[in-house]
Amino acid sequence: MKTENKRKLDESDPDTAEPYNLTMFNDPFKVNDVDVYLDEPIGPPVKYRQMLHFIRSMEKHDQMRIWINCEGGRMDSMLDIIDAIQNTQGDVTVIVTGMAASAASIIALTAPKLVVGDRATMMLHNASGGAGGKIGEVVSNIEFSRK
C-alpha cells in the first residue's frame, strides 16, 4: 500500500493555509492607479505576490496607494514589501488611517511618500526573536541581527 506524506492545510496557520489573493482595487478611469489595503496581520510572503509583482512592474506614470490599519506581522514579508517599494519606478504612497504597529509601522516609515491621518497611531519596538543550534551559529546570528 502506497501512502503519500502530504502536509495538511490548517486554516488557522498562515504558513500552511491556502494562499489567498490580496485584493487590489483599480480605478477604472485611470491607468495603473491601484489601492491596496494592509488591514490584517502581515502574513507569509506568498500572500503578497500580486502586490509585489505590481510594485516591481510599475513605471513612472503608475501609482499605488497602500492604506495601512494593521497590527504588524512577519518580518520577511515586511522586508519584501519595503524592497519592492524602494526599488520601483512608480509612485507609491503609504497612508496610515488607523494603527500601524510593528512591521506595518516600518513599512510606513520607509515609504517614499507617507500620509498620516489625524487619528492614526504608530507603535515601534525593538526586534524580538530567538536562535538555536551550535554556539558559533547562535553568536553569528546575534551579530548579524545587531547589524
N, C-alpha and C positions, 0 to 999 in steps of 0.2 A: 504494500500500500504506500503510495507516494503522497507526502504532505508538503505543503508549501508554508514557509515561515513568513507570513505577511504581517506587517506592522498594523495593528488595529487602530483605526481612526477614532479619536476621542474628541468630541466637540468641545469639551471644556479645556482641552490642552491646545494652546495656539501652535505648538510645534508639530502636532500630529493631526490637527483638524484640517479638513479640506480647505485649500486656499480660496479666498473669495476675491471677487473683482472690486477694487476700490472704485467707487463711483466718482466719475469726473463729469462736471457739468459744463457744457459748451453753450455759449451764447449763439443762437442760430443766425444772428445778424452780423457776427464778427468772425473773421477767420482766425483760427488758433488762439482763441481767447477762452481760457479754461479756469474754473474754480474747483478746488479740491478741499475737502473738509477733514482735518485730523481732529476727530471728536470722540475717540475711544482710545484705550491704551495702545501705544505703539507696539505692534506685534512683530513677528518674524519678517525678514526681508521679502519673502515670497508675496506678502500682501501688497507690496508697493511696486511691483514690476511695471504695471501700466503707467503709474505716475512717473516713475524713474525713467522709463523709456521716453515718455513725452518730454520731460525736462531735458534729457540729454539730446533729444532731437530738435529742440527749439531753435529757431532762427531769430535774427534781430527783431523782426516785426511781431513775433509771438509773445503772448502774455499769459501768465498764470498767477492766480491769487490762491495762497494756501491759508485757509481760515483755521485758526487753532483755538480749541477749547478742550484741553487734553491733560490728563494727569501724568503723562510721560510714558516711559516704557523702555524697550530694548535699545541698547547702545549700538548694536551692529546695524540696525535699521536706521537709527538716527544718523550714524556716520555716512551711510549710503545716501540719505536724503541731502545732507549737508554737502557732500561731494558733488552730487548732481547739480544742486542749486549754484554752487560756487563756480562750476565749470560750464555752465550753459551760456549760449549767446543770447538767449531770450531774456525777457523782462519778468522777474519773479518778485512778487510782493508777498510778505507774510503779514497776516492780520490777526492779532490776538484779541478775541472778543470776550473771553471768559478767563479760565485758568490755563496757564502754560507752566507746567511743572516739570522738573527733572529734564528728561530728554527733549520734551516739547519746548522748554524754555531755551535750550541750547540751539535748537533749530531756529527759533525766532531771533535770538541774539546774533546769529551768524548770517542772517539773511541780508542781501544787499539793500533791500527796502523793507522797513518794518513800520507797521501802524499798530499802535496800542490803544485799544478802546478805553473809554472813561472808567469802566467797571472791571477792567482786566486785572488779573493778579498773576504774579510770576513767583516761582519758587526754584531756587538753585541750591544744590547741596554738593558736597564732595562725593566722589565716586565711591561705590561700595562693591565688594566682590570677594573673591577668595581664590586660593591657589592650592593645589595639592600635587604631590609627586616627589621626585628626588629633590633634596635640599638645594642643589645647584640650579635646578629648573625653577623652583619656587623663588629663589633670590633673583634670578634673571627676570622672571615675570614681574616681580615687585619693582625692580629697577626700570624695566621697560614702562610699566604703568606710571611711575613717577614722572618720566619724561613727558 
